[in-house]
Amino acid sequence: MMALRRVLITVFLLAGLGTGGCRSGSVAVPDAGADGGLDAGSDPADPGADPGFDAGTDGAGDPEDGSAGEEQFPGDDGGSNMDDGGQPAPACAPLGPPEGNVVRVTPGQANRLRDIVAAAQPGTTILLEDGTYPLDQGDAASRLSFTVPDVTLRSASGEPEAVILDGGWVTGEIVSISASRVTIAELTLQRAYYHPIHVTGGADTIEGVRIYRVRVIDPAQQGIKINPSGSGTFADHGVIECCHIELTDAGRARVRDNCYTGGIDAHQAWGWTVRYNTIIGFWCPQGLSEHGVHFWNGARDTLVERNAILDCARGIGFGLGENGNGNQRTYPDDPYPGVGYIGHFDGIIRNNFIAASSSALFASEYGFDSGISLDQARGAKVVHNTVASSQAPFSGIEWRFSNTLVEVKNNLLSHNLRDRGGTAELAGNIENATLDWFTDVAAGDLHLNAAAGAVDAGVTLEPGLCDSDIDGQPRDLRPDVGADEID
């Protein structure tokens, strides 16, 4: 694992920084329209998503009614999160000096941290000194609820490994956000009973949440959860960037409910950007994990780029199942009138490395199920991704169900593309690439070797769709297939 992490550090510094039933086409439990049943009210206190935390309160009697911002959160280019052509963001460097009101907290104040967060006013930065903060007294005593906009929680040192917020697999959520422009940065959050970070709508739809250089380790459910509030407000236009999200063997033993876990899980979310993240190890011996990155139930305009997803049962997913969990967001402009249920509207998946080589993963019930899954996804563009594994997955990239209409171009796979009843425009993809085309699949390094057959083998894409590669290298007029451009 240390070798793997060294490879990923190099990647992102350069970048700017199933069972037979499922696989024969029937729907396994996690695809049965309810994501394993747990987003559809399996907890009596939670009709709609996760146990007790989506219905407008934080489980301790204080309303999650943060005020919403009036501005749409802009992309790096000042507007849409998807019209920058894939140009690299600045390196995943430490944040600059804090501004505004600064509150410093030491590990000895861990039992007061919840109250310190609750008292923060807009413009406040809470700086945590190095050390471990035990937040294992349950949600009523330990959960950090951000209900006011423009508040930042970050480490004082800028070292994510040096500040650890530990839920002890007791506290359901370590951080809960229901206000606009909250930033969580340069921390480790570990061992939540449900989600280390949970973002929901507030009194109104919120925007501009940023999760940056955060380590999320061993969630017992999803690492980062995004979904509407119980009153139907949304969490839109956020960024998850330069994070490390991992399920270790110790954490895997804590996962419940038929492997109800995953890296990032977003319901009905609009305009999120997920980039430069490393996501590792989301699988179980029995049951099928959600994806490393998963946006569904009518999510829209998601940009997923330059991530490394390693040894996960499923890599990236837009939509899930034929009807999701029974909920779908509707949009005022109704982008696809008359189509019926849409699991994901539009969006781009580009320049990602998705690798699998763990013998334990392949020995599990579902093995490596899919690299990229498109279920009732309409208008999505899946371009210049690399999916490589040491054994065969069920699908390298798959498109499924009748309302799926997508573009799949210039993707490089060690195994297969799979049509599962959707419609895809295909061009420039390469299947069945041999593993010697890649630098080191076992270490997750899917950069091309110079002799690889993917060099200069792609088709030209529309300007602005994917103008550079996973490392920020510009693509030429004869682009290489996959996430890496070597010439």
N, C-alpha and C positions, 0 to 999 in steps of 0.2 A: 504493500500500500504506500510506503514511503516513496518508492520509485515512481509510482503512479502520480503522487502529489507533486513530485519534482517536475514531471512532464507537464502537468497542468499549470503549474506556476509559469513554466517557460511559455506554454501556449498563450496564456493570457497577458503576460508581459509583452509578448510580441503582438498580440491583438490590440493592445491598448490597455493594456493593463499591466401455458393453457392446457387444458385437457383436450382429449380427442373430440368431445362434444362441441366445445367452443371452436376448435380449429376446423371442424367440418362445416361450420357455418351457423350452427345454433348459438344461442346467446347464453353464455355462462352467467353465474350470479352477478358478478360485477358489471355485466353489460345489460342487466335486466331492467333498465330504466330507473334504477334507484341507487346505482353505485354501491352495490353490496347491501342495499337497504338502509344505510345509515344516514343518507341525506333526505330521506322521505319520512322522517318522524319516528324512527325506531326508538329514540329516546322520548318518553312521554312528555318531557318538559320542553321538547324542541320540535315543534311541527314545522319542518322546513329545511333544516340543515343539521347543525352539530349540537351535541348534548348541552342544552341549556344556555347557549351563548349567542344566539342569533335573534332573540326576540325583543331586543331593545334594552335589555338590562345586562349587567355583567355578572349576574348570578349572585351578587352580594347586596342587591337592593339599590344600587346607585345607577341611574339611567345612563345608557350609552348614547347620549343625545348631543354629541359634539356639533358645533356649528359648521356649516359647509362654506367653502370658499366660493366666490363668484366667478373666478376665472377658470377657464379650462387649463389643465396642466399641459404646458407645451412640450413638444419634443425638442431634441437638441437643435433642430433647425428652426425653432421658433414657431412650429405649427404641428402638423401631423407627426405621429411617431413612425410613419412608414414612408416618408417621401424624401429621405436623405440618401437614397441609393446604397445604403449599407456602409456609409463612411464610419470609420472607427471613432468612438468617443475617446476622450483623453484617457490616459492610463488609469488603472484602478489604484490611484494614489491615495494616501491619507487625506482626509478632509483638511481644509485650512483652519486657521484659528476661529474659535467660536465668536459669534457676534451677539449683541443684545444682552439681556440679563443672563448671567451664568451662575448656576448652582452646582457646587462640588459636593460629591457624596463619596464616602468611604465604605468598605465592606462592613465595618462595624455598625453602619446605619441601615443594613439590609432590611431590618424589620420596620423601618420608617419609609422605605423607598416608595411603597404604594401611596402613602400620604403625600410625599414630596411630589410625585407625578400628578396626583389629583389637584394639588395646589398651584401647579405651574400655570402661568398666564401666557397668552400669545407672545411669541418672541423669546421665550425662555429656552436655554440650552442646559440640560442636565448632564454634567460630566462625571463619569464614574471612574474613580481611582482603581488601579489594578488590584485584582483579587477575586475571590469567589463570593457571590452574593446568594446565600441560601434563600430561595423563594418557594419553600416546600410546605407551607402551612395552609394550603388550599386557596381557592380563588378569593374567598371573602377577606383573607388576610394578606395574600401575597400577589395577586394578579395586578399588573400595572395597566390601568385603564386610561387611555389618552382620549379625552372627550372635548378638548379645546384645540383649535387649529394652531399651526405654526409653532409647534413644540418639537425639540430635538432631544433624543437620548443617545449618548455616544460615550465611548471611552475617552478618558483624558489623554491617554498615551497614544491613541491611534492604532493600537495593536489589538486586533480582534481576539487573539488567543489569551490575552492578559486579563480580560474582564469576562467573568463567567456568571451568567444568571442561571441558576440551577433549580428546576422545578421538582427534582427528586421523584418524578413520575407520580406526584401527588397533585400538584396544582394543574388544573385543566389547561389554562392558557397563561403563559408568562406575560405576554404583551397583547393587549387588545386595543385596537385603533378604530375610532368612529368619528374622526375629525380630519379636516383637510390639511394637507401639507405637513403632516407629521413625518419626521425623519428618524429612523432607527439605524444606527451606523456603528461599525467597528466594535462589535460585541460578539460574544458567544452566548447563545440561548440553547439550553439543553434539557432533555428529560422532562418534557411536558406530558401530562396524562392525555391530553388531546393535541393541541397545536401550540408550539412556541410563539407563533405570531398569528393573530387573527384580525383581519381587516373587514369591517362591515360598513354599510351606510349608517349615517347618523340621523339627526332630525331631518336633514335633506341629504341628497346625494353628495358624497364627498369626493374630492379630487386631490391629486398631487402627493399621495403618500410615497415616500422613498425609503427603500430598504437597501442599504449600501454597505458592502464589506462586512456582512454579518455571517457568522457561522451558526448554522442551525443543525443540531446534532441530536439524534435519537428521539424523534417525536414518536409517541405511541399511536398517533393518527397522522394527519398530513403536517408537513413542516411549516408551510405558510398557507393559510386558508383565506380566501376572499369570497364573500358572498353578500347578498342583500341583507338588510335589516329585516326584522319581523314586520315592520310597517311598510316595507316595499321600497325603501331608498337604497341606492346603489353605491358601490365603491369603484370609481372610474379613474382612468388616466394616471395610473401610478407606475412606478419603476422598481424592479427588483434587479439589482446590478452588482456584479462582483462578489457574489455570495458563495459560500460553501455549504451545501445541504447534504447531510449524510445519515444513513441508517447503518449502524455497525451491528455486529453479531449480538452485542449486549442489548442494543435497542430492539433488534428484531425479535428477541425473546419476549418483549413487552407488548408487541403488537397484538391486537385482539380482532374479533369479529371478521374472521375469514380474510385476514390480510388487508384490513381497511387502513391503508397508509399510502403515502406518496410524497413527492417533493413539494410541488406547488399545485394547489387545487383551487380553481377559480370558477365560480358560478355567476353567470349573467353580468360579467364585468366587461367594460368597454374601454378600449384604448390603452391597455397595459403594455409595457415593454419589459421583456425578460432577456437579459443579455449578460455575457461574461461570467456566467455562473458555472460552478462545478457541482454536479448532483450525482451521488454515488449510493448504490446498494439498496434500492427500494425493491425488495422481493421477499417472499416468505417460502418456507418449505412447503406449506399447504396454502392454497388460496392465491388469488391474483391481485397483486398490488395495482393501485392507480399508477399513472405515469410520473416520470420525473417532472414534467411540466404539463399541466392539464387545464384547459379552458373549455367550458361547456355550458349547457343549458342556456343557449342564446348569447354567449359571450361574443364580442365583436372587436374587429380591428386589432387583434393581438399581434405584436411583433415579438417573435422568438428568434434570437440570433446570437451566434458566437458563444454558445454554451457547450460544455463538455458533459455528456451524460454517460455514466459508466456503470455497468453491471446492474442495471435496473430491468425489471421484467418488461416494462413498457417505457419508451423514451419520451416522446412528445405526442400529445393528443389534442385534437380539436374535435369537440363533441364526444359523446359516449352513448352507444346504443341507438336504437331507432327512435326513441321518444325521450331520451334523457331520463331525468327522475320525475317527469311529469310537469316540470316548470319550464317556462320559456319567457325570456324578456322580449317585449315588443318595443319597437323604435318608432318615433314619430314619422320618419321618412319612409318606413316600410320598404326596405331596400329590395326585397324579393317578394312582391305581392303574389298571393295565390299559390305559393309553393307548398305550404304546410309547415310541419315542424322543421326547424333548423337548429342544429346543435351548436354551430359556430358560424358567424357571419364574417366573410372576407378574412383578412389577416395574412401575415407572411411568416413562413418558417424558412430561415435561410442561414447558411454558413454554420451549421452545428456539427460537432463530432458526437456520434452515438456509438459506443463500443461495448462489447460484452465478451468476457473470456473466463469468468469465474466458473470453476467446475461445480461449486455448490449451487450457483444459480441454475446451471443447466441440469443439475440433478433434482431440482425442485419440481413441484407438480406442473407448473406452467412453463418453466424454463424462460428463455428469452422470447417473449410473445411477439413484440413488435417494436420496430424502431420509431416509426411515425405512423399514427393512426388518424384517419379522417372519417368521422362518423356523422352523417348528415351535416357535413361542412360545405358551405356554399360560398364560392368566390375566393377560397384560400389559394395562395400561391406557395408552393413548396419547391424551393430552388437551391441548388448548390449545397446540399447536405451530404455528409458521409456517414454511412451506417455499415459497420464491420463487426463481425463476430467470429469466434473460433469454432463455433458449431452453428448449425442452422437454426434460425428463428422460425416462427410460424410465418411472419411477414417482415420483410425489411421496411417497406412502406406499403400501406394498404388504404384503400378508399372503399367505403361501405355504405350501403343503403341508398335508396332511390333519389333522395334529395341532395346527395353529394354531387357537387360540380366544381372541380378543382383543376389547377395546373400543377403538373409534376414534371420538373425539367432540370436537367443537368445534375441529377443526384447520382452518387456513386455508392454501390451496394456490394458487399461480399456475397450476398445471397439474392433474395427475390423481391420484386414488386408483386402486389397481389390485388386484383380486382375482386371486390366482394359485393358487387351490385351497385356501385356508384358510377359516376362518369368522370373521367380524367383526361385532360389533354396532355399527352406525353411527348417529350422531345428531349434528346440529348442524354438520357439516363443510361447508365451502364450497370448491368446486373452481373453477378457471379465473378466479380473481381477476385483475383487470388490475393492472399494475405501478404505476399511479398511485394505488393504494390505500396504497402504502408510502412511507415517507420517502425512502429512497434504496437501492434494491436493489443497485446497483453498489458501494456502500460497505458493504453488509452491514447497513444500518439498516432493519429491517423493522417499526419502529413504524408504527402506523396513522395515516393522515390522517383528519381529522374527517369527511370526506365518504365514507369507505370503507363499502361495503355490509356489512362485517363487524360494524359497531357495533350492539350490542344484538341480534345475530342468533343467539346461541348458545342451547343448552339448559341447564337447570339440572342441575348434577352433584351427586352425593352430597356431603354436608358432609365437609370434610377432604380431599377428593381434590385440589382445585386452587383454593384460596380466594383466592389473589392471583396477580398476573401476573409477568412476567419482571423487572419493576422493583420488585416488592413492593406495587404498587397493589392494594388490595382489589377483588375482583370483586363486582359488584352482582347483583341478582336477575335481571337481563337481561344476561348476560355477553356481552362482545364475543368473536367467534370469533378464534382464534389466540392467540399468546403475549402480546399487548399489550392492556391494558384502558385505554381513554382517557377514560372518563367515570365 
